[in-house]
Amino acid sequence: DGYARIPLPDEPAGLKINPALLTPTRTSDVQARAASEFYHYGMDLPKNAKLVGGDVNIEYSNTVGSISIIIKQKGKRLLVTRSLRLRKALITRSDYAGFRQLMIDWNSHKELVFSL
């Protein structure tokens, strides 16, 4: 179909929280776990491959933790850096929106699509 999909590997014991299961609001606290994950990938691409959607740069911190997702294509080379740090294991209702956004962003861009 003129496209290639590449799933990015991650640590089997890494933080696995499906953001689709996180409701927009909470009436009670959420028990998670403090975590720190870092992944760095580099790969050579076929000559005409182009990252669909272009480069990605998501970086921010909030009261729960911090995230950085950087995906850059430089010619035939793809560079990916993903890092997540959760500073809290108990997510209070007041921190929940920030936690939910971290999980939504952390679970995005785990499969890259290239036009060929």
N, C-alpha and C positions, 0 to 999 in steps of 0.2 A: 504493500500500500504506500510505499515511499517514506515510511517512518520506522524508526527503531526506538524501542523502549528499554531503558536500562534501570533496573531497580538498584538502589544503593544498599549495600550491606550495613548491618548494625550489630551491636553486641547482643547475643541471645539473652544475656542476663540484664540488658539495659532496661530503662524505664519504658514500660508498655502500658499506656493509657489511651484508650480509644476516645478521641474527642467527641465522637458522635454520641457517646453515652453520657457526656457531661451536659446536663440541662443548663439553660441560660441563667437560672437563679437557684439558690439553695436556701433551705430553712434550717440546716444544721451544718456543722463543720465536716470536712472531708479528711480522712486519714490517707496520706500518701507516704512518701519516703523522701528524705533528703537525697539528692543525687547529683552527680557530676559526670557528664559524658562529653567526650571529644572525639571527633572523627575527621580525618584529613585524607582525601583521595586525589589522585592525579591519574589521568588516563589519556592515551592517544586516541584520536578519533579518525574515522575515514576522511579522506580529503574533502568531500563535499558536505559533510555532516554539519548541521546548524541547529543549535539549541532552540527548540520552539519556546517562544515566550521571552527569550533573551536572558540576560544575566539576572541573578537574584541577590538582593542584599537586605537581609532582615537582621537588625541588631537593636536590642533594647534591654533595659532592666526595669523591674518593678519590685514591689515589696516581697514577692515570693521568690524571685530568682532572676536569671538573665539568660538570654538566648542570642546566638549568632549563627546565621545561615548565609554563607557566601558561595555562590556558584558563578563561575566565570569561564567563558570560552575564549581562549586566546589562539586563534588560528585552528590548528589541528589538536590543540591541547585543552583538556577540560580540568579545571581545578575546583574542588569542592571542600569546604570547611564547614563543619556543623558542630556547635557546642551548646550545651544546656547545663545550667546549674540551678538546682532547687535548693534554697537555703532552709526551707521549712518542711517538716513532715506533717504537721497538723495545719491544714488550710482552713482558716476561719471564714465565716460568711463574708466578712469585709474584704478579705483577700481573694475570695473565690473568682471574681471576674478576671483578675490578673493571672491567676493559675490557669483558668480555662483558656485564656488567650495564648499563654505559653504552650499549652498542650495542642491547641489547634495549629499554631505555627510549627511546633516541633514535628508534628506528623504530616506537614505539607512538604512538598518537593522531595519525597522519598523515591519517586520514580521519575526519571528524566526522559523527555521525548525529544527526538532529533529528527529533522527532515533530512532525507538523503538525496 
